[in-house]
C-alpha cells in the first residue's frame, strides 16, 4: 500500500543537481517519468546506458529492490539497482536502476492485459521459488531479510494495527461516522479463516498494480517496486489481482478467472483450501486499502472498501463473486 508522500515538495532543480553531483558529464539531464504517492522517477543515460533515477522518502524500499534483483532468476525480470543512497540535507533517498521498457499493466487494454496474464503468473511462480535462506518471519520484511511476525495468520491479523506509514486511520474512521465496525467485522471473518491458511513462507510482491508491472508484446518486461513485499503464501498476489481487477472498467473479470484456473491446473494439483485462502487474502487487501484511504481522507474510496469488507465478512468461507468459479 502506498506510503506518505515525499518529506517536502521536490524542487525541479533537485534531480539535475543530484545527477551532476553523482555522475558529472557521464550522465544526461534527467527527464521526469511517472510519479506516485511515494517516489518520483526520472529517465537518463549513464555511460551510454538507459537508467532510471528514483527519489523517495523511504530508502529501505530501494534496498528491498536491490535485494530482490540480486536473488531473482531469469523468470522474474527485476532491474538491477546500480547505486542508492541518501541526499544529505534534503531528507530524500535515491536509487539508480537499469531501465526496462514496457507499458504499465494499468494502462493496457482488456485484450492486452488478458494476453499478458500468463507471463505475469509465471513470473509470480518464479518469485515464489526465490531462495529465502537466511531470512526469517512473516509479513512485510526489512532489507536485512527479517519480517516481524511468527506466523502467517499473525501477519495478516496485524492489519488492524496502525503503522508509522499509515497512521491515524482508526481515529479518522471514528470521526467520519463510519466507525470501526467494518474493520472489526473484517478482522473477525479473517480470523475465522486462519485454520485454512498454510505455513508457506515465500516471496510475495504485494503491490502488482500502481504501474509496478511493465509489459511488452511478448509478455511482462519488468516487475518493479518491492517496497511492499512480504513473506507468506504466494496465493496472496493472485488475490491482489482479484481484488483490484474490477477497479479497471476495461478489464473483464472472466479473463483473470480463466487465466488463474488454467495456470493452477497446468502447474500442479489445485492448492488446498484454495477458495478459503483467497477469501482471507481478499479480506486483508480490502482492510489494508480501507485503512490507507481513511488515513489519506479519500472517503469515496473508503466507502467502496467498506462495502467490499462487509460483503466478504458476511459470506461463507470461500464464497465470493471475486473468487473464480471452479477454483
N, C-alpha and C positions, 0 to 999 in steps of 0.2 A: 504494500500500500504506500502511496506517495507520502513523503515527509514534508515538514515545513519548508518554505522557500529559502533562497539564499539569505545570509545574515543581513546584508544591506543591498540596496539596488546595485547591480553590476554596471559600472560606467562603460560606455562604448570603448574607451581607451584602454581598458584593463587587459583584454585578451591580446591585442597587439603588443602592449608593453611587456606582458609576461613572455610571449613568444620571442621577442627581441632579447630579453634578459636570458632566457634559457638557451637560445639557438643562434642568435645573431642572424647573419645573412645565409645560414644554412636552411632557413625556413621561409616560406612565403607568408604574406599577410593572411591572417585567419579570417574566414568568412562564416558568418552565423549559419548554423544548421538548426535543427529542432531544439526547442527548449521545453522543459517540463516543470513540474512543481518543485523539483529539487536539483536540477542542473541545467546548464546551458552548454550546447555543443557547437564546435566550430570545425570547419574543414580547412586543411592546409596541406602543403607538401613539405617534407623534411628530407633533405638529401635526395630529392627527386622522387620520393615515395609518398603516396597518399596516406595521410594520417588524420585522426580526429582528436582535437583537444576538448576535454570536458572540464567544466568548472562547477563545483558544488559545495554544499555546506558539510558534507559527510565523507571525509576521506576514507573511512573504513569501508564504504561501499566500493570505492575504486580498488581497494586492497582485495576485496572479495572477487571482483572481476579478474584481478591478476591471478588469484589462487585457482579459480575455475579454468582460466585459459591455460594454466600450467598443467592441469590434470586432464583436460578434455582430450578425447581421442578424435580421430578423423570424422566420426559420425556426428560430432557435436561442434558445429562451427562457432567458435568463440574467438574474437580478435585478440591478439596478444597485447598486453599492456607494456608499452615500451619505456615509460617513465611515469612517475607520480610523485607528488609532494605537497607541501603547504606553501601558499603565497604569504610570506611573512607580513604581518601588519594589516592584512586585509580580512582575515577570518575565513578564507576560502581554500579548499583543496583543489588540486588539479590532477588530471591524468591524460597521458598521450597514448593512444592506441592505434594499431593498424586499422585502416578503413576497409570495410566491406560494403559493397554496392548492393542495392536492392530496394524494393518498395516495402514500406511498413505494412505488416499484416493488417493493421487497422484500415489502411487505405485501399485494400483490394476489393474488387467486386465480388459478388456472391459466387460467380463461376470460378474466378481466380482463386479465391480462398479455398473452395472445395478441392481444386487441383493441388493446392499446396498442403492440405492437411496430412496426407500420408507421409510426406517428408518431415513435417513437424513432429508427428507421433514417433517416427523412427529416431529423431533427434532426442526426444524425451526418453526413449528407451536407452539411448547412449548415455544420457545424463544419469539415469538410474544405475548404469554399470560403472560409473566413476568410482575408483578405489578410495574409500574413506578411511583407510588405515591411518591411525594417529589422530583421528578426530573423536569427539565424544558428544553425547547428549542429543536431545531432540528439540526441534523448533528452529527459529532464526539463529544462525550461527555468526560468530565473530571471525575476523580474519585469521585468528590463531586456530580455527577449526573447532571451537567449542561452542556448544549450544546449551542453554540454561536448564533444560528440563530433563527429568529422569525417565520419562516415558512419553510416547506419542500422545496418548489421551491427555496427559497433564499439559503438554504444549498447546493442544487445541483449546482446552478449557481456560487457559490463561488469557484468552481473548476478552474476557470480562474485566480484565485489569488494565488500567491506563498505563501508558508507557511515555517516556520522555518525548518521543517523536509524535505521539498523538495524545496530547494532554487535554484535560478539561471536558471531555465529551460526555461524561456521566452527568455533571452539573448542567451542561448545555441541554441535554435531553430533558432533565427535570424542569429547567427554566422554560423550555419550549412548550410544555404541557404534554408532550408525548410521554415523558416519564421513562422509567426503567423497566416497565412491564414487558415490552417486547424483547428486551435483552435477556431478562430472566427466563422468559418462555423459551427463547432460543437456546440458552445455556442448558436448561433442563432437558430439552429434547436431544441436544448434543450429548449430554452425559448418559442418557438412556441408550445411545447407540455405541458407546465406547466398548462394550463387550465384543462387538463385531470387528473391532479395528485390529490390524496386525501390529506386531512389534518391529516391522520393517524399518530400517534406517538407511534411506537412500537420498541422493541429491534431488531436490525439488527446486524449480526456478521460482515459482510463486508470484509471477507478475508478467504473464506472457503477452499481454496487450500493451497499451501505452507506448506503442512504437518500439517495443523491445525485441521484436522478431522481424527480420528483413527477408524478403523472398524475391527470387528471380524466376525465369521461365522454367528452370529445371527443379525448382523446389526452394527450400529456405537457404539463405546465404549467410545468415548470422543470427545468433541468439545473444542479446546484449543485456547489460544491466542486471547483475546478480545480487544487488544490494538487499533484496527481499528474500534471498534463497534460504531454504530450510533443509533440515534433515528430518525425514519421516517417510510416509507412504507415498510412492510416486504417483498413485492414482489422484493425488491432490491436484496435480496440474491438469488432468482431464476434467475434474470438477470445476477448476477455474474457467476453462473454456465453456463448459456447460452453463455456468452462472452468467457470464458476460455476453454470450452469443446473442441473446435476444435484444441486447442494447444496440446492436448494429442492424438497422432495418433491412439492409440488402442481403443479409446473410440468412440462409434457410436452416433452421434447427435440424431438419431432416438430413441435411448434408453432413453435419457434425455427428449426429447419431449413427448414421450409416458408416462413416469413416471409423469411428471408435469401435463399433461392433466388428467390422471387418478386420481391424487391426488386432483386437483382442483375440479373435478366433484364429487368426493367422499366426500368432506368436505363442500359442500355448493354451492350456486349459483356461477356461473362464476364471478370473480371480475369485477366490472365496469371498462370500458376503459382499459381492460387488455393489449391489444396489444400496445396502446399508452404509457401506463406506462412502460412496458418492453422496448419499444423503447427509452424512455427518460433515463432509467437507463443504458441501453447499451451504449448510448452516454456518459453518465457521467463516466462509468467504463473505456471506451476506452480513454477518455480525461485524466483521472487520470493516467492510465498506460503510456500514451504518455508523460505526464509531468515527471513522475518518471524516465522513461528510458532516457529522454533528460537530466535530472539532473545527471544521472549516466553515460552518454556517451555511452549508448547501442543503437547504431544507426540503426542496422538491425531491432531491435525490435521497435524503434521509427517509422521507415518507415512502418512496418506492422500495427502499431496502427493508423498511419496517414491514411492508406488505409481504415481501419475499420471506422474511424471517417467520412471520406469523403463519403463512401458508405452509412452510416446511415444518414448523413446530407442531402444527395441528394434524399433519399427515402421518399415516403409519410408516414404520421404518421401511425405507426404500421406495415409498410410494410418492412420486413427484413427477409432474409432466416434464421436468427438466432432465430426468433420467431416461436414457434410451429404452424404449420398449424392447423386450427381448434380452436385456442385459442381465 
